[in-house]
Amino acid sequence: MIIGVPKEIKTGEKRVGIVPSGVSAFVTHGHKVLVEKGAGLGSGIPDEDYRSAGAKIMSSAQQIWEQADMILK
């Protein structure tokens, strides 16, 4: 399954749908995780942490919505 994590767009929202340890768990179980660039910054999580956990960093939410089977928000 392809799991997508776009940035939150609500004004003032700083949370993100998943943390890197969650990405790692999904990847370990054979899933692919797509995270929009900068999605975790409001929560203090840089893109590199997601990349290190096995996520692919995507440049836009549109790419995620087009490719993912499930969206986490």
CNS distance restraints for C-alpha pairs under 8 A (distance, minus, plus):
assign (resid   1 and name CA) (resid  30 and name CA) 7.87 0.50 0.50
assign (resid   1 and name CA) (resid  31 and name CA) 5.12 0.50 0.50
assign (resid   1 and name CA) (resid  32 and name CA) 6.32 0.50 0.50
assign (resid   1 and name CA) (resid  68 and name CA) 7.83 0.50 0.50
assign (resid   1 and name CA) (resid  69 and name CA) 6.20 0.50 0.50
assign (resid   1 and name CA) (resid  70 and name CA) 7.70 0.50 0.50
assign (resid   2 and name CA) (resid  31 and name CA) 6.01 0.50 0.50
assign (resid   2 and name CA) (resid  32 and name CA) 4.76 0.50 0.50
assign (resid   2 and name CA) (resid  33 and name CA) 5.83 0.50 0.50
assign (resid   2 and name CA) (resid  34 and name CA) 7.31 0.50 0.50
assign (resid   2 and name CA) (resid  67 and name CA) 7.26 0.50 0.50
assign (resid   2 and name CA) (resid  68 and name CA) 4.87 0.50 0.50
assign (resid   2 and name CA) (resid  69 and name CA) 5.21 0.50 0.50
assign (resid   2 and name CA) (resid  70 and name CA) 6.60 0.50 0.50
assign (resid   3 and name CA) (resid  31 and name CA) 7.24 0.50 0.50
assign (resid   3 and name CA) (resid  32 and name CA) 6.13 0.50 0.50
assign (resid   3 and name CA) (resid  33 and name CA) 4.75 0.50 0.50
assign (resid   3 and name CA) (resid  34 and name CA) 6.13 0.50 0.50
assign (resid   3 and name CA) (resid  68 and name CA) 5.31 0.50 0.50
assign (resid   3 and name CA) (resid  69 and name CA) 6.03 0.50 0.50
assign (resid   3 and name CA) (resid  70 and name CA) 4.97 0.50 0.50
assign (resid   3 and name CA) (resid  71 and name CA) 5.86 0.50 0.50
assign (resid   3 and name CA) (resid  72 and name CA) 7.22 0.50 0.50
assign (resid   4 and name CA) (resid  33 and name CA) 5.87 0.50 0.50
assign (resid   4 and name CA) (resid  34 and name CA) 4.72 0.50 0.50
assign (resid   4 and name CA) (resid  35 and name CA) 5.98 0.50 0.50
assign (resid   4 and name CA) (resid  64 and name CA) 5.50 0.50 0.50
assign (resid   4 and name CA) (resid  65 and name CA) 7.14 0.50 0.50
assign (resid   4 and name CA) (resid  67 and name CA) 7.85 0.50 0.50
assign (resid   4 and name CA) (resid  68 and name CA) 5.16 0.50 0.50
assign (resid   4 and name CA) (resid  69 and name CA) 7.52 0.50 0.50
assign (resid   4 and name CA) (resid  70 and name CA) 6.14 0.50 0.50
assign (resid   4 and name CA) (resid  71 and name CA) 4.71 0.50 0.50
assign (resid   4 and name CA) (resid  72 and name CA) 6.16 0.50 0.50
assign (resid   5 and name CA) (resid  16 and name CA) 7.90 0.50 0.50
assign (resid   5 and name CA) (resid  17 and name CA) 6.30 0.50 0.50
assign (resid   5 and name CA) (resid  18 and name CA) 7.41 0.50 0.50
assign (resid   5 and name CA) (resid  33 and name CA) 7.63 0.50 0.50
assign (resid   5 and name CA) (resid  34 and name CA) 6.08 0.50 0.50
assign (resid   5 and name CA) (resid  35 and name CA) 4.67 0.50 0.50
assign (resid   5 and name CA) (resid  36 and name CA) 6.18 0.50 0.50
assign (resid   5 and name CA) (resid  39 and name CA) 7.48 0.50 0.50
assign (resid   5 and name CA) (resid  64 and name CA) 7.20 0.50 0.50
assign (resid   5 and name CA) (resid  71 and name CA) 5.92 0.50 0.50
assign (resid   5 and name CA) (resid  72 and name CA) 5.21 0.50 0.50
assign (resid   5 and name CA) (resid  73 and name CA) 6.43 0.50 0.50
assign (resid   6 and name CA) (resid  35 and name CA) 6.05 0.50 0.50
assign (resid   6 and name CA) (resid  36 and name CA) 4.92 0.50 0.50
assign (resid   6 and name CA) (resid  39 and name CA) 6.28 0.50 0.50
assign (resid   6 and name CA) (resid  60 and name CA) 7.86 0.50 0.50
assign (resid   6 and name CA) (resid  61 and name CA) 5.24 0.50 0.50
assign (resid   6 and name CA) (resid  64 and name CA) 6.73 0.50 0.50
assign (resid   6 and name CA) (resid  71 and name CA) 7.69 0.50 0.50
assign (resid   6 and name CA) (resid  72 and name CA) 7.55 0.50 0.50
assign (resid   6 and name CA) (resid  73 and name CA) 7.01 0.50 0.50
assign (resid   7 and name CA) (resid  16 and name CA) 6.89 0.50 0.50
assign (resid   7 and name CA) (resid  36 and name CA) 6.06 0.50 0.50
assign (resid   7 and name CA) (resid  37 and name CA) 7.82 0.50 0.50
assign (resid   7 and name CA) (resid  38 and name CA) 7.05 0.50 0.50
assign (resid   7 and name CA) (resid  39 and name CA) 4.25 0.50 0.50
assign (resid   7 and name CA) (resid  40 and name CA) 7.48 0.50 0.50
assign (resid   7 and name CA) (resid  61 and name CA) 7.15 0.50 0.50
assign (resid   7 and name CA) (resid  73 and name CA) 7.86 0.50 0.50
assign (resid   8 and name CA) (resid  13 and name CA) 6.46 0.50 0.50
assign (resid   8 and name CA) (resid  14 and name CA) 7.30 0.50 0.50
assign (resid   8 and name CA) (resid  15 and name CA) 7.23 0.50 0.50
assign (resid   8 and name CA) (resid  16 and name CA) 6.69 0.50 0.50
assign (resid   8 and name CA) (resid  39 and name CA) 7.07 0.50 0.50
assign (resid   8 and name CA) (resid  73 and name CA) 6.88 0.50 0.50
assign (resid   9 and name CA) (resid  13 and name CA) 7.07 0.50 0.50
assign (resid  13 and name CA) (resid  42 and name CA) 7.88 0.50 0.50
assign (resid  14 and name CA) (resid  40 and name CA) 7.93 0.50 0.50
assign (resid  14 and name CA) (resid  41 and name CA) 7.84 0.50 0.50
assign (resid  14 and name CA) (resid  42 and name CA) 4.42 0.50 0.50
assign (resid  14 and name CA) (resid  43 and name CA) 5.78 0.50 0.50
assign (resid  15 and name CA) (resid  40 and name CA) 7.26 0.50 0.50
assign (resid  15 and name CA) (resid  42 and name CA) 6.44 0.50 0.50
assign (resid  15 and name CA) (resid  43 and name CA) 5.69 0.50 0.50
assign (resid  16 and name CA) (resid  39 and name CA) 6.32 0.50 0.50
assign (resid  16 and name CA) (resid  40 and name CA) 5.56 0.50 0.50
assign (resid  16 and name CA) (resid  42 and name CA) 7.75 0.50 0.50
assign (resid  16 and name CA) (resid  43 and name CA) 6.85 0.50 0.50
assign (resid  16 and name CA) (resid  73 and name CA) 6.68 0.50 0.50
assign (resid  17 and name CA) (resid  72 and name CA) 5.19 0.50 0.50
assign (resid  17 and name CA) (resid  73 and name CA) 4.37 0.50 0.50
assign (resid  18 and name CA) (resid  22 and name CA) 5.99 0.50 0.50
assign (resid  18 and name CA) (resid  23 and name CA) 6.93 0.50 0.50
assign (resid  18 and name CA) (resid  72 and name CA) 7.20 0.50 0.50
assign (resid  18 and name CA) (resid  73 and name CA) 7.92 0.50 0.50
assign (resid  19 and name CA) (resid  23 and name CA) 6.59 0.50 0.50
assign (resid  19 and name CA) (resid  40 and name CA) 7.87 0.50 0.50
assign (resid  19 and name CA) (resid  45 and name CA) 7.79 0.50 0.50
assign (resid  19 and name CA) (resid  50 and name CA) 7.67 0.50 0.50
assign (resid  20 and name CA) (resid  24 and name CA) 6.21 0.50 0.50
assign (resid  20 and name CA) (resid  49 and name CA) 6.23 0.50 0.50
assign (resid  20 and name CA) (resid  50 and name CA) 5.12 0.50 0.50
assign (resid  20 and name CA) (resid  53 and name CA) 5.62 0.50 0.50
assign (resid  21 and name CA) (resid  25 and name CA) 6.32 0.50 0.50
assign (resid  21 and name CA) (resid  53 and name CA) 6.85 0.50 0.50
assign (resid  22 and name CA) (resid  26 and name CA) 6.35 0.50 0.50
assign (resid  23 and name CA) (resid  27 and name CA) 6.13 0.50 0.50
assign (resid  23 and name CA) (resid  33 and name CA) 6.59 0.50 0.50
assign (resid  23 and name CA) (resid  50 and name CA) 7.10 0.50 0.50
assign (resid  23 and name CA) (resid  53 and name CA) 6.01 0.50 0.50
assign (resid  23 and name CA) (resid  54 and name CA) 6.75 0.50 0.50
assign (resid  23 and name CA) (resid  55 and name CA) 6.52 0.50 0.50
assign (resid  24 and name CA) (resid  28 and name CA) 5.98 0.50 0.50
assign (resid  24 and name CA) (resid  53 and name CA) 4.85 0.50 0.50
assign (resid  24 and name CA) (resid  54 and name CA) 6.11 0.50 0.50
assign (resid  24 and name CA) (resid  55 and name CA) 7.94 0.50 0.50
assign (resid  25 and name CA) (resid  29 and name CA) 6.42 0.50 0.50
assign (resid  26 and name CA) (resid  30 and name CA) 6.60 0.50 0.50
assign (resid  26 and name CA) (resid  31 and name CA) 5.35 0.50 0.50
assign (resid  26 and name CA) (resid  32 and name CA) 7.30 0.50 0.50
assign (resid  26 and name CA) (resid  33 and name CA) 7.42 0.50 0.50
assign (resid  27 and name CA) (resid  31 and name CA) 4.85 0.50 0.50
assign (resid  27 and name CA) (resid  32 and name CA) 5.93 0.50 0.50
assign (resid  27 and name CA) (resid  33 and name CA) 7.03 0.50 0.50
assign (resid  27 and name CA) (resid  53 and name CA) 7.97 0.50 0.50
assign (resid  27 and name CA) (resid  54 and name CA) 6.33 0.50 0.50
assign (resid  27 and name CA) (resid  55 and name CA) 7.77 0.50 0.50
assign (resid  32 and name CA) (resid  55 and name CA) 7.02 0.50 0.50
assign (resid  32 and name CA) (resid  56 and name CA) 7.97 0.50 0.50
assign (resid  33 and name CA) (resid  54 and name CA) 7.40 0.50 0.50
assign (resid  33 and name CA) (resid  55 and name CA) 4.89 0.50 0.50
assign (resid  33 and name CA) (resid  56 and name CA) 6.29 0.50 0.50
assign (resid  34 and name CA) (resid  55 and name CA) 5.63 0.50 0.50
assign (resid  34 and name CA) (resid  56 and name CA) 4.93 0.50 0.50
assign (resid  34 and name CA) (resid  57 and name CA) 5.94 0.50 0.50
assign (resid  34 and name CA) (resid  58 and name CA) 6.40 0.50 0.50
assign (resid  34 and name CA) (resid  64 and name CA) 6.49 0.50 0.50
assign (resid  34 and name CA) (resid  68 and name CA) 7.59 0.50 0.50
assign (resid  35 and name CA) (resid  39 and name CA) 6.79 0.50 0.50
assign (resid  35 and name CA) (resid  50 and name CA) 7.55 0.50 0.50
assign (resid  35 and name CA) (resid  55 and name CA) 6.45 0.50 0.50
assign (resid  35 and name CA) (resid  56 and name CA) 6.19 0.50 0.50
assign (resid  35 and name CA) (resid  57 and name CA) 4.98 0.50 0.50
assign (resid  35 and name CA) (resid  58 and name CA) 5.87 0.50 0.50
assign (resid  35 and name CA) (resid  64 and name CA) 7.54 0.50 0.50
assign (resid  36 and name CA) (resid  57 and name CA) 5.67 0.50 0.50
assign (resid  36 and name CA) (resid  58 and name CA) 4.73 0.50 0.50
assign (resid  36 and name CA) (resid  59 and name CA) 5.93 0.50 0.50
assign (resid  36 and name CA) (resid  60 and name CA) 5.87 0.50 0.50
assign (resid  36 and name CA) (resid  61 and name CA) 5.98 0.50 0.50
assign (resid  36 and name CA) (resid  64 and name CA) 7.20 0.50 0.50
assign (resid  37 and name CA) (resid  47 and name CA) 6.46 0.50 0.50
assign (resid  37 and name CA) (resid  57 and name CA) 5.62 0.50 0.50
assign (resid  37 and name CA) (resid  58 and name CA) 5.62 0.50 0.50
assign (resid  37 and name CA) (resid  59 and name CA) 5.42 0.50 0.50
assign (resid  37 and name CA) (resid  60 and name CA) 7.06 0.50 0.50
assign (resid  38 and name CA) (resid  46 and name CA) 6.96 0.50 0.50
assign (resid  38 and name CA) (resid  47 and name CA) 6.18 0.50 0.50
assign (resid  39 and name CA) (resid  47 and name CA) 7.70 0.50 0.50
assign (resid  40 and name CA) (resid  44 and name CA) 6.30 0.50 0.50
assign (resid  40 and name CA) (resid  45 and name CA) 4.68 0.50 0.50
assign (resid  40 and name CA) (resid  46 and name CA) 6.10 0.50 0.50
assign (resid  40 and name CA) (resid  47 and name CA) 7.03 0.50 0.50
assign (resid  41 and name CA) (resid  45 and name CA) 5.10 0.50 0.50
assign (resid  41 and name CA) (resid  46 and name CA) 5.62 0.50 0.50
assign (resid  41 and name CA) (resid  47 and name CA) 7.74 0.50 0.50
assign (resid  45 and name CA) (resid  49 and name CA) 6.62 0.50 0.50
assign (resid  45 and name CA) (resid  50 and name CA) 7.91 0.50 0.50
assign (resid  46 and name CA) (resid  50 and name CA) 7.19 0.50 0.50
assign (resid  47 and name CA) (resid  51 and name CA) 6.21 0.50 0.50
assign (resid  47 and name CA) (resid  57 and name CA) 7.03 0.50 0.50
assign (resid  48 and name CA) (resid  52 and name CA) 5.95 0.50 0.50
assign (resid  49 and name CA) (resid  53 and name CA) 6.27 0.50 0.50
assign (resid  50 and name CA) (resid  54 and name CA) 6.48 0.50 0.50
assign (resid  50 and name CA) (resid  55 and name CA) 5.41 0.50 0.50
assign (resid  50 and name CA) (resid  56 and name CA) 7.72 0.50 0.50
assign (resid  50 and name CA) (resid  57 and name CA) 7.68 0.50 0.50
assign (resid  51 and name CA) (resid  55 and name CA) 4.83 0.50 0.50
assign (resid  51 and name CA) (resid  56 and name CA) 6.05 0.50 0.50
assign (resid  51 and name CA) (resid  57 and name CA) 6.72 0.50 0.50
assign (resid  58 and name CA) (resid  63 and name CA) 6.95 0.50 0.50
assign (resid  58 and name CA) (resid  64 and name CA) 7.12 0.50 0.50
assign (resid  59 and name CA) (resid  63 and name CA) 7.50 0.50 0.50
assign (resid  60 and name CA) (resid  64 and name CA) 6.91 0.50 0.50
assign (resid  61 and name CA) (resid  65 and name CA) 6.21 0.50 0.50
assign (resid  62 and name CA) (resid  66 and name CA) 6.12 0.50 0.50
assign (resid  63 and name CA) (resid  67 and name CA) 6.21 0.50 0.50
assign (resid  64 and name CA) (resid  68 and name CA) 5.64 0.50 0.50
assign (resid  65 and name CA) (resid  71 and name CA) 7.49 0.50 0.50
